[in-house]
Amino acid sequence: MKMHEEVEALAILIHDLRNFKNLTLGELAVRTNRSVGFLSQVERGVSRPSVADLTAISEALGVSTAYFYNLSKPRGISWVTRPYERRTLYLESGITDVLASPSITGAFAMLDSHLEPGACSGEPYLTDRSEQGCFVLEGELTVWLDDGDAVTLLANDCFQLQPYAQFRYANLTENPTRVLWVFN
């Protein structure tokens, strides 16, 4: 799919899940601490959510953020994904997440995340129900955990976080960063 098709698919997933949960945009706005206008734009595919926005939406709707990678593409082999078969989310702030796993229904899933120079997950700390880890493939990733000091990870560095750990991350360099996220 092209970028605009991926953005529209995400918008439909969010809209349909909110309706399934019988929530109004106003109720979702209160639960996520986002404006009704912004959420409406996300559901129409006009605006792209940040990582923090998508995490807040997933928590408010009672699903893992992995839910939003659930649109499958046809694959030649069910347990293998090729680059052209992968689901991609184009997030605000210069982050592109590609679902590398053939499925999100197993014990874990993998994301190939690309961060443009200056890209970040957002100012608010993320809290996700998933246990997750990150392996830096190239570039640098700066991570803040539980309002602590920043830790900069270089290529081949990694970390692992327990469910509901509070963290945020950014690429503070002038070069692209690529990381592999593993989560359950």
SULQUI-V507560 format. One record per residue. N is the residue number from 1. PSI is psi in degrees with one decimal (999 if undefined). NEAR is the number of other ideal C-beta (glycine too) atoms within 8 Angstrom. Layout:
N,PSI,NEAR
N,PSI,NEAR
This chain:
1,151.2,6
2,165.2,5
3,-48.7,7
4,-33.1,7
5,-39.1,8
6,-41.7,13
7,-43.9,11
8,-39.0,9
9,-41.1,10
10,-42.5,13
11,-43.2,12
12,-42.7,8
13,-46.7,12
14,-48.0,13
15,-49.0,9
16,-39.2,8
17,-41.3,11
18,-44.2,12
19,-39.8,8
20,-36.3,6
21,2.0,8
22,42.9,4
23,140.8,11
24,164.6,5
25,-37.7,11
26,-42.1,7
27,-41.2,8
28,-38.5,15
29,-43.6,12
30,-44.8,7
31,-29.6,10
32,-8.5,12
33,38.5,6
34,161.5,10
35,153.6,6
36,-42.3,8
37,-44.9,6
38,-46.9,10
39,-36.4,14
40,-42.2,9
41,-39.3,9
42,-45.4,15
43,-20.8,11
44,-2.7,7
45,14.8,9
46,-38.4,5
47,149.5,7
48,136.3,9
49,154.8,11
50,174.6,12
51,-43.6,12
52,-39.8,12
53,-47.8,14
54,-38.2,13
55,-44.0,12
56,-41.2,13
57,-44.3,15
58,-42.3,13
59,-42.4,12
60,-31.1,10
61,-0.6,12
62,31.7,5
63,161.5,8
64,154.2,9
65,-22.6,11
66,-25.3,11
67,-37.0,11
68,-4.9,11
69,11.0,13
70,-13.7,9
71,120.2,7
72,153.9,7
73,152.2,8
74,136.3,5
75,146.8,11
76,-36.9,6
77,125.6,5
78,-28.4,5
79,12.2,4
80,142.3,8
81,139.0,10
82,156.4,8
83,-39.2,5
84,-6.6,4
85,-1.0,9
86,145.7,12
87,132.9,11
88,134.0,11
89,125.2,12
90,104.8,8
91,160.4,12
92,162.0,9
93,20.9,10
94,27.1,10
95,130.0,15
96,122.2,10
97,129.6,13
98,123.4,12
99,108.0,13
100,-27.6,9
101,147.5,11
102,-19.8,7
103,157.9,7
104,10.1,10
105,-3.6,3
106,-168.0,7
107,-21.6,3
108,165.3,8
109,159.9,13
110,136.9,10
111,134.5,13
112,106.5,11
113,129.2,12
114,124.4,11
115,119.0,15
116,162.1,9
117,130.4,9
118,-3.5,8
119,145.1,11
120,161.0,12
121,-12.9,11
122,166.0,11
123,-43.0,5
124,148.8,7
125,141.3,9
126,144.9,12
127,115.1,8
128,148.1,13
129,-8.8,6
130,142.6,10
131,138.4,9
132,156.7,11
133,162.3,11
134,135.3,14
135,121.9,10
136,116.6,16
137,-42.5,8
138,152.1,7
139,-155.9,13
140,143.0,13
141,124.5,15
142,131.7,12
143,135.3,13
144,128.8,12
145,127.3,9
146,48.6,7
147,21.9,5
148,-171.8,5
149,156.9,4
150,142.5,6
151,126.7,9
152,124.8,9
153,137.0,12
154,174.5,7
155,134.3,8
156,0.0,6
157,155.5,9
158,165.6,9
159,164.0,9
160,133.3,6
161,143.6,9
162,160.9,5
163,143.5,7
164,15.0,7
165,142.9,9
166,122.7,9
167,166.0,11
168,164.8,13
169,161.9,10
170,157.9,11
171,101.8,17
172,7.6,7
173,178.2,8
174,11.4,3
175,154.3,8
176,152.5,10
177,143.3,14
178,129.4,12
179,153.3,12
180,115.4,12
181,136.7,11
182,129.2,10
183,160.8,13
184,999,7
